Amino acid sequence: MSEPEISFRLNPLLDFFHLLVSREPARSVGRWVARLGDSLPPCPAEVRPEGLGWRDIGDYADLVRAVEAEGERNESWHSCAQMLRDSEPIYRKFLAGWREELKPAAASALEEWREDFRSRRPLESIQRLLRKRYPYDTLIIHSTPLNPTMSYSPGLGEIFCGSEKRPDGAWRVLARISLFIGHEVCHILMEEASPTLLSDLRFAELVNRWQHEYPALEYPRYGIPEECCHAVMNRVAVDTGEMAYTEMKKMMGGGLWADCTLYDIIQAGWDDFQRNDSGWASINDFLIDCALEFLSGSGPSGAAGEKA
């Protein structure tokens, strides 16, 4: 399989859609965005920008059609489609402000990422570290100022990273390229590149045990891969030279639990996994063993982590 085609993109429609589904980050951007957000009808909570494929959405009609297609399968998206049709005049006002204030920040982020991607080669790094191939022909990297976090579109090979406005008025991307690629592509490699972690029967048994022992924790199926992604993104940043090993050691894990024990276990065994001298044939084997060690020890901390 050849290396995927990489593209870096800006899309005001994507930022407008973030404004529709998440008002709070807009208030730190500018009053004009907040005012537009307040004039929009409420969007169903289940609707997320990551639920769409953005590679072919080039104008407002494309966006409405894409949401309508999702609406045929999901009532929340059906409601969103009508909301979009009613909001096109607001989008035209948004577009003028986006070009003036948001586009320069997003374009600056893309240039920074593009250069770092060429020089640091984080996609090669993560494939080598996880011993898995990226499963798609393309990887689309979106710079999205109104996105409050990093995210990806399952099954579509698209990842998203926001920016933030500092108190001095300058913009800053939420993550360095190696951390961004390391985290989101780690999700793709573990959850979409065969053999996937989520299809592993041992992982299903582990989740069942977790839910039985810690019923107050609602997301073990999500939490285990998430902690791995936090550990891996830091390792990719070290491997590409974007972060010093000592800096990585000081970083906390995902914050899912206060003591980040699972993150620490993954980090402690990482060098053994890379040497391949402990019998782990894949990242799945390694991660499942780490999670079993976690459950056999103290387990998650706090009230939610109390055993049944």
Secondary structure, DSSP 8 states (H G I E B T S, - for coil): ----EEEEE--HHHHHHHHHH--GGGGGT-HHHHHHHHHS----TT--GGGS--TT--SHHHHHHHHHHHHTT-HHHHHHHHHHHHTHHHHHHHHHHIIIIIHHHHHHHHHHHHHHHHHH-HHHHHHHHHT----SSEEEEEE-TT-SSEEEETTTTEEEE-EEE-TTS-EEESS-HHHHHHHHHHHHHHHHSSS-STT-HHHHHHHHHHHHH-TT---HHHHHHHHHHHHHHHHHHHHTTSS-HHHHHH----SSSTT-HHHHHHHHHHHHHHHT-SS--SHHHHHHHHHHHHHHTT-S-SGGG---
